[in-house]
Amino acid sequence: MTVHPTDLEFPGGFPTPATVSAAYDDADFVRAVQCYKHFFPLVSGASIFAGQEAVGVRVNEVFGYMDTHPAQVGLTLNSDTPYGGPLLDLHVGPLVAEIPPGPIVGAILNYDQSWITDVGIPGRDAGKGGAYLLLPPGYDGEIPGGYFPAQARSFKILVGLRGIPKNGDVAAAIELLKTVVIRPLDPALSWQEPTWIDMSGDPQDTSPGPVQGTERFWELLHQAMQDEPARDGDGVAEGDLAVLGIRRGQPFEPDERMHAILESAARTADAHMRVQSLADRRPDRVAWPDRQWEWVSLRPDNVFFETDGYSDVTARETWFYRAIASSPAMFGRVPGGGSVYWFDAHDSDGAYLDGARDYTLKIPSPIPAGLFWSVTVYDAITRSQIDAGPGRAALRSLFELADAAEGKDIELRFGPEDPGDESAYWVKTIPGRGWFVYLRLYGPTARAFDGSWKPGDFTIQ
């Protein structure tokens, strides 16, 4: 679709008909590629709403919780803790989210997954419980005392919650999540108390996978913009969208020419983001110079991906292509913080991890995690938990690794065939499918950052 500038002809200074056509096509293609990357987090956020609604969740009415399994597709979801995620629409006015005391971690997010506030242990209530007042865009009413104000930049928002299962008690963690109360600030507002449904056993897809690299991406983007205000900082990108025929309050009806451009741009932009995500070249991605491990977040200092007066667009694109949500609790690299994540897609020789081969990974003990830790395997295509049949894709200190000997290095195994050792800590992989892992430490201690502790590399057996 793109045309090299030397192919454009300007006899006498004016463009030929072929040059006019090629230049407009090329300009629209470039606009579309940039818009795809910029609005990927919004389309991914809209996919979370659509995927949950497909299994019975209803905004403001029915909330879902789940003990996540591989059949539930979502960008780097994990099974360390159960999820609860009320989907809300603030068109009804300010809402109150009452978070109970106890081991809950979470964040309230705009429709495009940008951060509004943390809740629970990393939030202003510090795990002691509290009421968060969720304010819609443009709200200028009185803010009463007794609440933690949370100003949203979109009407549709997600209250993303996780219950920490004490002693591996997932059922108790779910029951705690279900005690979260959502109610309107105005008691006179007609409001039916929301109910909760269990999504644990239902296959679902909350990822943008079904629309990636296709024209359906633009259809979902157009739909997601309709009931939402323009965001500060999106003006230039929305101007480009307008040129492409995507505007609020107007139908999305691309002609044959624009259809071809948008489809080609979606494929190209998605390829760019996949390469950035799985073959990053930034020097600051490296966690330990003598290891293959990389930091998952490249902007530990700023949840909005801002630095030195500009937006770190590649860090933002890489994060949201592989993951959902944003929060200081996930980004920070400080002892005692909420968590820290590392990514690895290579063996000790730098080759990509192959689902047809057998690997071992040694984790030195003691692990610098004040709460718990895990290694989760993800399919390189879907960026969701690998679905190889056993019903799990992780090795977790609260569950499979609970009996690991303290003070003894832990050997984890990965491959397509059961090693036949009942005591082996093993995750099954799929021949023909690449995979990568996230190593997560919750409540990391100083040794996670000072270089005195580091995991081994994946080695071929």
Buried (B, 14 or more C-beta within 10 A) or exposed (E): BEBEEEEBEEEEEEBEEEBEEBBBBBBBBBBBBBBBBBBBBBBBBBBBBBBBBEBEBBBBBBBBBBBBBBBBBBBBBBBBBBBBBBBBBBEBBBBBBBBBBBBBBBBBBBBBBBBBBBBBBBBBBEBEBBBBBBBBBEBEEEEEEEBBBBBBBBBBBBBBBBBBBEEEBBEBBBEBBBBBBBBBBEEEEEBEEBEBBBBBEBEBBBBBBBBBBBBBBBBBBBEBBEEBBEBEEBEEBBEBBEBBBBBBEEEBEBEEEBEBBBBBBBBBBBEBBBEBBBEBEBEEBBBBEEBBBBBBBBBBEBBEBBEEEEBBEBBBBBBBBBBBBBBBBBBBBEBEBBBBBBBBBBBBEEEEBBBEBBBBBBBBEEBBBBBBBBBBBBBBEBBBBBBBEEEBBBBBBBBBBEEBEEEEEBEBBBBBEEBEEEEEBBBBBBEEBBBBBBBBBBBBBEBBBEEEBBBBBBEBE
